[in-house]
Amino acid sequence: MTDNHNYLGMDRDPKLKLKADVLMLQLKGAGYAAIFCLVAVFAIWFLYGMGLLLPEESRERPDPTPFSYNLIVEETAQV
């Protein structure tokens, strides 16, 4: 007796194996993308929660480096 169980009907459609492999690769990639997005969201939530643990006075203080974003613009003579 043969152990060949052709449940998917591969004898009728020879491209079915290729389609199944492509589908599984797409689902695997979608799973990796979902895991990456969830990790990013949890990291942002963690940083937000850490910011909430700071004392209220530290959140109301001015920027310690207020001049770090100033750009020096030099004027040139127009000819």
N, C-alpha and C positions, 0 to 999 in steps of 0.2 A: 504494500500500500504506500502511496506517495504522501509526503508531508507538505506538499506544495498547496498552501491555502491562498488562493487568489481572491481575497475579499474585495479588493479595489477594482477588479476587472482590468488588470494591466494588459491582458491579452487583447482586449478590444481597442484600447487607446495607448499606443506606445509612448506618447508624449506625457502621459499622466505622471510618471515618475519624475520627469523634469519639472512639471508644474508643482508637484508636491514639494520637491526640494527647494524651489524658488520661494514658495509660500512660507516654508519653515524658516528660510533665511530672512525673509522680510519680518516675520513675527519675532525672530530672535533680535534683529536690529531694533524693532519697536520696543522690545523689552529693555534693551540696553539704554535706549533714549529715555524711557520712563524712569528707570533707576537713576540716571544722571539728573533728570529734572527734579525728582524727589529729594535727592541729596542736596541739590542747590537750594531748594525751598527750605529744607530743614536747617541748612547752614545759615540762611538769612534770618529765620525765626530764632535761632540760637543767638546770633549777634544782637537781634532786637531785644531779646530777653535779658542778655547781659547788660545792655544799655539801660534797661528799666531798673536794674539793681543798683545803678549809680545813685549817689545822693542828689537831691534836688538842686543843691547849690552848684554842683559841678556842671549841671546842664544849663544853668542860667549864666555862667561865666562867659566873657567875651573870648574870641579866638586868641590863643596865645601867640600866634604868628600873623598879625594883621597885614604886614607888608610883604608877605611872601608871594602874593599874587600880583603885585604892581609891576607893570611893564614900563621900561624906560623907552620913551619915544624921542628920537633925535630928529631935529628939524634940519632939513637940507636947503641950501640956497637954490632958488629957481633961476634958471638962465633964460 
